Amino acid sequence: MEKDILKKLKSSLGEIKIKQNEFKREKNKKSQNSIDSLITVLKNNLISNYNLLDYDLYIKSESHNTEFFIHDVESVILKIENKQLEE
């Protein structure tokens, strides 16, 4: 993965983290559902736009839990960065 694409991946993951924090703080159930729907869309876009299944076959099945998903994407980013350092 190229460095500029990796930078965009990190930025997109940051958006999901922000929305997750908003979700945790929100008390209104309607607003929570709205934020949760947006998070789901963002996660699915992240998986498809950055071909994350090429790096982690199980990332799609873990995407139902946002905390696990964030951890998995961070692991993928670390693997890619380590691989780039080796090259």
N, C-alpha and C positions, 0 to 999 in steps of 0.2 A: 504494500500500500504506500502510495506516495506521501511525502511529508505534508503537503497542503491538504490532501484528503484526510489524513490523520488529524490534522488541526481542526478541520470541519467536524469530524467525528467527535472530538473532545468537546467542541462547542455545542453540538447537538445533544450530547450526553448532559452537559451543563444545564440545558433547557429542561430536560427531564428531571434533573435534581431539583431545580427551582420549582417546577410544578408539583413535585412530590412534597416539598416543604409546604407549599401553599395548601395542598390537600390535607396535610396533617394539622395545619392551623385552623382550617375552615370548620366552623361549627354547623353551618346550614347544610342539611342533607342534599338539597337540590344542587347547591354549589359544589359539594363534594362529588356528586354524580357527574356533573359537567366537567370538572377538573379530571376526574378519573377517565372519562371518555377521551379527553384530549391527550392524556398520558398514554392511553392505549394506542391512539393513532400515531403519536410520536415514536413509541417503541416499534411499532410495525414499520414505520417509515425508516427508522434507523436500521432495522434488520435488512430491509430490501435495498435501501440506497447505498449501504456500505458493504453489502454481501457478507454479513456477519456469520451466516451459516457456513461459509468457507473456512472460518476460523474456529467456530464452536457449533457443532451439530445440534447441541441440546439447548441452545440459547432461545429458540422459539418456544420450547416447552417450558422454559423457566420464565418466560415473559409475563405470565399471569401475576407474578409477584414482583413488584417494581424494585424492591430492595435487592432481591436476588439478581434481577436483570441488570441493575446498575453495577453490582459487583462483577457479574460476568463480563459486561462490556469493558469495565476497567481492567479486568484480567486480559482480555483480548488486546487492549491498547498496550499494556505492558509487554505482552508477547511480541507484538509488532515492533515496539520500540527496541526491545532487546535484540530482535532479529536484525533491525537496521543498524544497530551498533556493531554487530558482528561482521557486517558486510563491508 
